[in-house]
Each structure stands twice: as structure tokens, then as C-alpha cells.
């Protein structure tokens, strides 16, 4: 690994409509009010890519988008963040995905129209893009139905090209949690589920049991736990890193900014616990603003926050 390894993020593209401070979550036949609203770049993959770029990493992104207003918005956002979007080609036959993010002070709910994100396949990823990269990251495994079927093969191609790899499974809207994600994750170096996702994927009721279940001798797993920080089983030792105290405004995309912080440190060969701290710091700092990308951390901000806690 190298501190300047180009990171290739393969994933979904969509725009977020963020409703902040919802007075309640809507029930059928009822209307609720929100205190604020923002249109912002969305999708786990985009948020992670922009977070990595914000931290100073060279990042390339590939996904599918429509030749529509939402697609134009996302393309500009990625480009303005310093992400290489040279492979992106808006397609008039597709519609860019959209997510409505509804947040209360204590939780959030998402409604997503997948659009183009379902149409991406591993064959769409050119070998030359892999050859120019040092690391491959994939997010939202369950949302990317086209990519899901051949994700393991994509990771195998990346490994053959000498890349390190990481996978964030994301939530399964169908809540079927097929075992194929474990087969795909067995081919990656870093697996980045949150606690709810890992318990569902493994059908375990206990976090420690779930982490033991996914041990395969190769993949290393860190579990995101929101306000409880993160947990990992590393070299036979349980490691817990707390979340950092932040006056949170919106938690949308915090787990994706965690991924960015963790990978930023891991690609620089930082100790495992320090990588977890980087993830926790970047995830916490991202909650300072509405949406997943408006207040993502710089490396200096993350380091300053980590210095506040031993």
C-alpha cells in the first residue's frame, strides 16, 4: 500500500433530498413537517469517494447516471470535489437515482428510487481503470443488483491487478440478506458493515458472535456502531473505539465518511486501532452539516479531533 494509491470507487450515483428535523416519521395517510431541506450529492459510493478526496486522496469514480438534471448535479458535485469522473457518460436511456432522507434528532429513514444504479455490471469496469489504481472500493452491494451478481469476480480481477480491496454492504431494502455477500466479502481485504447489517447478514443476535462468524483468515472486518463508535476483532483481540462527541445536525452518510477515514489511514499503513479512530473521527465530523458531503472532514480536522481524546 502507498499513501498516494489511487482509489477507484465503483458504485451507485444518486441525489439526496434531505429533510432535516422531521417532527415525526410519516405514517400512511398523514403529513409531517420538517425544519429544513437540502438537495445534496447522495449514495454511499459518492459520499465515500468525496470524503476520500476531501482527505487528500486521488480518487476515480465509475457508475451509471442519466442525462437528466439529477445526473448533471451529481457529475458537477464529484468533479468539484476533485474526483476523477473521466469515465462517466450520462445516458439518455437511464434515469439517475434519487433518495429522500428523512431525519429526526434521533434517527433517519430513507426512500430510494434506484434508477440507473441497478444497471451497472462488473463488465462495465475496464481493466485499464484497475491498472491505474491501487485500491478498489465498492459500496451498496444490495442496491447494485447488476453488479451484485459478479462482484466477487470484480474483486478477483482487482486482486490479479495488484489492488487492495474493500466492501461496504449497505442495507438490503428487501431484508433478505443473502449469503452471497459473505462469498463476495471473502475476496476483499476490508469489510465495513454497520452493526445492524452484520447481525442480519450472519443471522447472529450477538455482535461478538457475528464478528467471529465472518472471520475467514483473510478479510478484516470493522463494524460501525453509530454513537457507540466501532468494534473489531483484530489478531484475536477485541477493539472498541468510541464515537467522538459532536453536536450532530444530520447523520446522513456518516458511515460512508467513516469508510473514507478508515481507508485513508489504512492505505497509509496506520495501526489498526488508529484506522478505527480515523474512521470514527471522519464519521463524527460529517454530522456537522446537512447531507452526507457538506461538512466532511479534512485530514487536519480529523487529526485535531483525535487529539482531543487519548
Secondary structure, 3 states (H helix, E strand, C coil): CCCCCCEEEECCCEEEEEEECCCCCCCCCCCCCCCEEEEEEECHHHHHHHHHHHCCCCEEEECCCECCHHHHHHHHHHHHCCCECCCCCCECCCCCEEEEEEECCCCEEEEEECHHHHHCCHHHCCHHHHHCCCEEEEECCCCCHHHHCCHHHHHHHHHHCCCEEEEECCCCCCCCCCCHHHHHHCCCCEECCEHHHHHHHHCCCCHHHHHHHCCCCCCEEEEECHHHCEEEEECCEEEEECCCCCCCCCCCCHHHHHHHHHHHHHCCCCCHHHHHHHHHHHHHHHHHCCCCCCCCCCHHHHHHHHCCCC
